[in-house]
Amino acid sequence: MPEIHYAALEESLWPLMNKFYRAHQSSMKAVRDAQLWVARRDEIVAALCLRPVSGGHWLTGLFVAPAYRVQGVAARLIAEAVNGVNEPVWLFCHPDLRGFYERRGFSFDPELPYAMAERLSRYARSKPMIAMGLEPSKP
């Protein structure tokens, strides 16, 4: 079986990420003003967006194809995407995923920039949602 490769997706291939999301009936979408990261084994098996925001980056759209879950694919994709990022990385997730992200170095309830806190507040009105944050690695 071919090895899984983790890399930023070239802009010319961005439509493949939306095709991947649609193929799995995910409502997630590739974001134009973000770095798009994928795990590929011939075709995309996982994806995420790392979007610059005021004071850091926002990790969105993490999705792993069901056949590749619980194999470390998401953890490796996150690690590759945030490697070398020198600002905080924030994400919003369901409370059930808190432990998963804590095991990847994220902390619960980080200090958020105002715009991110407002966005979380809007999202949390319609579904359970928490904020997680990852501080940049110190050399």
Secondary structure, DSSP 4 states (H G I P E B T S, - for coil): -PPPEEEEPPGGGHHHHHHHHHHTT------TTSEEEEEESSSEEEEEEEEEETTEEEEEEEEE-GGGTTTTHHHHHHHHHHTT--S-EEEEE-GGGHHHHHTTT-EES----HHHHHHHHHHHTTS--EEEEEPPPP-
